[in-house]
């Protein structure tokens, strides 16, 4: 059986009677999951809604706890790291990560960055050894797949697009994915939301179709 970690980062929900209020990225993620479960209904799904339930931001005391040897940590330090431990445990279990997120101000939402900060942790998801010279950081986890489902108000953020240089969402995820143990990345994107025209409608329809196709393909391979 495969374990999927579904992470939704939009601060918008998906149950409003006004369609424009609902999250597009959540909707596409739901399409992916529905298709997957039609093929593999008995797989384990871990849901982590960082949009509605944001992780804590790391603090100076959190960093001090991380760099304290486990056997020397106080009860207070262990409590500070409890959320991080829980989020990392979810990540460790996952074979496939389904990450849905909007683009906010050309980058990732603060709630998603908070999640990355909680799970990217020395001696947990990466090691640090100066014996490696100028590249001392090395991922610990491996073998995972990541499906990045994104939505944006503008368009042209892909390779060769008119706003490629403003895309700080997918490049950031690509930079960090290795520290999640991700070896393969798949992208599904919906654009044009702020234009609310036929291009937007077509983009969202295409994203749903791609999500279904990708879910079916990956389900057969896992």
C-alpha positions as CSV (number, residue, x, y, z in Angstrom):
1,X,0.0,0.0,0.0
2,X,1.0,3.6,-0.6
3,X,0.9,6.4,1.9
4,X,-0.1,9.8,0.6
5,X,0.5,13.1,2.5
6,X,-2.0,15.7,1.3
7,X,-1.0,19.2,2.2
8,X,-3.3,22.1,1.5
9,X,-1.9,25.6,1.9
10,X,-4.6,27.9,0.7
11,X,-6.2,30.1,3.3
12,X,-9.4,29.8,1.3
13,X,-11.8,26.9,2.0
14,X,-13.8,24.9,-0.5
15,X,-17.4,24.9,0.9
16,X,-18.6,28.4,0.1
17,X,-21.8,28.9,-1.8
18,X,-20.0,31.6,-3.8
19,X,-17.7,29.8,-6.2
20,X,-15.3,32.7,-6.4
21,X,-14.6,32.4,-2.7
22,X,-13.4,28.8,-2.9
23,X,-9.8,27.7,-3.3
24,X,-8.9,26.6,-6.8
25,X,-5.7,24.7,-5.6
26,X,-7.8,22.8,-3.0
27,X,-10.3,21.9,-5.6
28,X,-7.7,20.5,-8.0
29,X,-6.1,18.6,-5.1
30,X,-9.5,17.1,-4.3
31,X,-9.8,16.0,-7.9
32,X,-6.4,14.3,-7.7
33,X,-7.3,12.5,-4.5
34,X,-10.7,11.4,-5.8
35,X,-9.2,9.9,-8.9
36,X,-6.4,8.2,-6.8
37,X,-8.9,6.6,-4.4
38,X,-10.9,5.2,-7.3
39,X,-7.9,3.2,-8.3
40,X,-6.5,2.5,-4.8
41,X,-9.2,2.9,-2.2
42,X,-7.3,1.2,0.6
43,X,-4.2,3.4,0.5
44,X,-3.4,5.5,3.6
45,X,-4.0,9.3,3.3
46,X,-2.6,11.7,5.8
47,X,-4.3,15.2,5.6
48,X,-2.4,18.2,6.7
49,X,-4.3,21.5,6.2
50,X,-1.7,24.2,6.9
51,X,-4.0,26.9,5.3
52,X,-6.7,26.5,7.9
53,X,-4.4,25.3,10.7
54,X,-1.0,27.0,10.3
55,X,2.1,25.5,11.9
56,X,3.9,27.6,14.4
57,X,6.6,29.9,13.2
58,X,10.0,28.9,14.5
59,X,11.6,31.0,17.2
60,X,15.0,31.6,18.8
61,X,14.0,29.1,21.6
62,X,13.0,26.6,18.9
63,X,16.3,26.9,17.2
64,X,18.1,26.5,20.5
65,X,16.1,23.3,21.2
66,X,17.0,21.9,17.8
67,X,20.7,22.3,18.3
68,X,20.6,20.8,21.8
69,X,21.4,17.1,22.0
70,X,18.1,15.1,22.5
71,X,19.3,13.6,25.8
72,X,20.1,17.1,27.1
73,X,16.8,18.8,26.1
74,X,14.5,20.1,28.8
75,X,10.8,19.3,29.0
76,X,10.2,22.8,27.7
77,X,12.4,22.2,24.7
78,X,10.8,18.9,23.9
79,X,7.4,20.6,24.0
80,X,8.7,23.3,21.6
81,X,9.7,20.6,19.2
82,X,6.6,18.4,19.5
83,X,4.8,19.9,16.5
84,X,7.9,19.6,14.4
85,X,8.3,16.0,15.5
86,X,4.7,15.3,14.5
87,X,5.0,16.9,11.1
88,X,8.3,15.1,10.3
89,X,6.7,11.8,11.3
90,X,4.0,12.4,8.7
91,X,6.6,13.3,6.1
92,X,8.6,10.2,6.9
93,X,5.6,8.0,6.3
94,X,4.7,9.5,3.0
95,X,5.5,7.8,-0.4
96,X,3.8,10.6,-2.3
97,X,3.2,14.2,-1.2
98,X,0.3,16.1,-2.7
99,X,1.0,19.8,-2.1
100,X,-1.7,22.3,-3.2
101,X,-0.9,25.9,-2.8
102,X,-1.8,29.3,-4.3
103,X,0.9,31.8,-5.3
104,X,0.8,34.8,-2.9
105,X,2.9,37.8,-4.0
106,X,4.8,35.6,-6.4
107,X,5.9,33.1,-3.7
108,X,4.6,30.6,-1.3
109,X,2.1,31.5,1.5
110,X,3.6,32.2,4.9
111,X,1.8,29.2,6.3
112,X,3.5,26.9,3.8
113,X,6.9,28.4,4.6
114,X,6.2,27.7,8.2
115,X,5.6,24.1,7.4
116,X,8.9,23.8,5.5
117,X,10.7,25.5,8.4
118,X,9.2,22.9,10.9
119,X,10.1,19.8,8.8
120,X,13.5,20.9,7.5
121,X,15.5,20.0,10.6
122,X,19.1,19.0,11.2
123,X,19.6,15.3,12.1
124,X,16.0,14.7,11.1
125,X,15.6,15.5,7.5
126,X,19.1,16.6,6.7
127,X,22.6,16.1,8.0
128,X,25.4,18.6,8.3
129,X,29.1,17.6,8.1
130,X,31.9,20.1,7.4
131,X,34.0,17.1,6.2
132,X,32.0,17.5,2.9
133,X,33.7,20.8,2.3
134,X,31.6,23.5,0.7
135,X,28.5,21.3,0.5
136,X,28.0,20.1,4.1
137,X,24.2,19.7,4.0
138,X,22.8,16.4,2.7
139,X,19.2,15.1,2.7
140,X,18.4,12.1,4.9
141,X,15.1,11.1,3.3
142,X,14.7,9.8,-0.2
143,X,12.5,7.9,-2.6
144,X,9.4,10.2,-2.5
145,X,7.3,11.8,-5.2
146,X,5.8,15.3,-5.0
147,X,2.8,16.5,-6.9
148,X,2.8,20.4,-6.7
149,X,-0.6,21.8,-7.5
150,X,-0.6,25.6,-7.8
151,X,-2.9,28.4,-8.7
152,X,-2.1,32.0,-9.6
153,X,-3.9,35.2,-10.4
154,X,-1.7,36.1,-13.4
155,X,-0.2,33.8,-16.1
156,X,3.0,33.0,-17.9
157,X,5.0,31.7,-14.9
158,X,6.2,28.5,-16.6
159,X,9.5,28.0,-18.5
160,X,9.7,30.7,-21.2
161,X,6.6,32.5,-19.9
162,X,6.3,36.2,-19.8
163,X,6.4,36.1,-15.9
164,X,8.9,33.2,-15.5
165,X,11.3,35.5,-13.6
166,X,8.6,36.4,-11.1
167,X,7.8,32.8,-10.2
168,X,9.3,32.3,-6.7
169,X,6.9,29.6,-5.8
170,X,7.9,26.5,-7.9
171,X,11.6,27.4,-7.9
172,X,11.5,27.6,-4.1
173,X,9.8,24.2,-3.9
174,X,12.3,22.7,-6.3
175,X,15.1,24.0,-4.2
176,X,13.7,22.5,-1.0
177,X,12.2,19.2,-2.4
178,X,15.4,17.2,-1.9
179,X,15.2,17.9,1.9
180,X,11.7,16.3,1.9
181,X,13.2,13.2,0.4
182,X,11.6,14.0,-3.0
183,X,13.2,12.4,-6.1
184,X,10.5,13.2,-8.6
185,X,8.4,16.3,-9.0
186,X,5.2,16.7,-11.0
187,X,3.4,20.0,-11.6
188,X,-0.2,21.0,-12.1
189,X,-0.9,24.7,-12.5
190,X,-4.0,26.8,-12.9
191,X,-3.6,30.5,-14.0
192,X,-5.5,33.7,-15.0
193,X,-7.6,33.8,-11.8
194,X,-7.6,37.6,-11.6
195,X,-8.7,37.9,-15.2
196,X,-11.7,35.6,-14.7
197,X,-12.1,35.1,-18.4
198,X,-12.2,32.2,-20.8
199,X,-8.5,31.7,-20.4
200,X,-9.0,31.2,-16.7
201,X,-11.9,28.8,-17.2
202,X,-9.9,26.7,-19.7
203,X,-6.8,26.7,-17.5
204,X,-8.7,25.4,-14.5
205,X,-10.4,22.8,-16.6
206,X,-7.1,21.7,-18.0
207,X,-5.6,21.5,-14.5
208,X,-8.4,19.3,-13.3
209,X,-7.9,17.0,-16.3
210,X,-4.2,16.9,-15.8
211,X,-4.7,16.1,-12.1
212,X,-7.0,13.2,-12.9
213,X,-4.6,11.9,-15.6
214,X,-1.6,12.1,-13.3
215,X,-3.4,10.5,-10.4
216,X,-4.4,7.5,-12.5
217,X,-0.8,7.2,-13.9
218,X,0.9,7.3,-10.5
219,X,-1.6,5.0,-8.9
220,X,-0.8,2.3,-11.5
221,X,2.9,2.8,-10.7
222,X,2.7,2.7,-6.9
